[in-house]
Amino acid sequence: MGASDPWRHSDGTAIPEEDRGLRHDLPLLLGRRHLLGLAAGFGALSLLTACAREEPTPSGLVEVPDETAGPFPGDGSNGIDVLDDTGIVRRDIRSSFGASTTLAAGIPLTVRLTVRDLDSSGPLTDPPAAVYLWHCDREGRYSLYTNGLQNENYLRGVQPVDPSGTATFTTIFPGCYRGRWPHLHFEVYRSIEDATRSGPIVKTSQLALPPEACETAYRATGYELSLGNLAGTSLERDGVFRDDGAIHQLATTSGDPAAGYVASLTIGTRG
């Protein structure tokens, strides 16, 4: 006599699927996951990475992901070091400093980056941490690197955090260039001295600007190329933000093109 069917009652009637329990469900679940893995390739790995990034610390603060500094950092890692130049420590980074005073045109943007310790959730203020911020101009170009801008150093600056742990910068709304979602780069250092003397970097990451703010800002004069480039990308397709949609790097933004914007982000890290 053949083996009995585990999914039937003794009278031969079938056991409903919802009543078959883990013994029935687990193989199906694993099978489906296997098929999804085959279909999605590295998609499952990205999902696991995103979930890991969402794991809160004992303080409840979530770490901002580490990201590449990109090809235009100006921190000495790619040939050019602006961090040891006199004048780099400044709040208003819209103009070049030193040999040039060229002003980068664009919609005013105030950036507030609050640095907090992952274990205590308190601000890194003893000594005050420092943040180096840089980004492209309205046309999507980077000072120090783009042809014609090698002698400019605008849209780059360092600020210490205040007693609340916040470094504040006055800048412009960056443009959107082909292949990248609108973003700003930043590095966190343990002190101003570390930032300006090639000290160790505590955190390297990027801030993403919200879609609604970008779509509105790029309708302003001077951002015409950005509006078209924005339509060709998304947070989900961006090479940096796509693994989790920038959920821990997406700035809280307020304002409008006429009055200017304010973008804020809390940076969870370890000092």
Sequence and secondary structure as in RCSB ss.txt:
>XXXX:A:sequence
MGASDPWRHSDGTAIPEEDRGLRHDLPLLLGRRHLLGLAAGFGALSLLTACAREEPTPSGLVEVPDETAGPFPGD
GSNGIDVLDDTGIVRRDIRSSFGASTTLAAGIPLTVRLTVRDLDSSGPLTDPPAAVYLWHCDREGRYSLYTNGLQ
NENYLRGVQPVDPSGTATFTTIFPGCYRGRWPHLHFEVYRSIEDATRSGPIVKTSQLALPPEACETAYRATGYEL
SLGNLAGTSLERDGVFRDDGAIHQLATTSGDPAAGYVASLTIGTRG
>XXXX:A:secstr
     TTB TTS B  GGGS HHHHHHHHHHHHHHHHHHHTTHHHHHHHHHHHT   TTS          S   B
STTS B TTSTT B SB SB  SS   B  S EEEEEEEEEETTT  B BTTB EEEEE   TTS  TTTSTT T
T   SEEEEE  TTSEEEEEEE     TTS SEEEEEEESSHHHHHTT  EEEEEEEE  HHHHHHHTTSTT HH
HHHHHHT  TTT TTTTTTTTTTTB EEEEETTTEEEEEEEEEE  
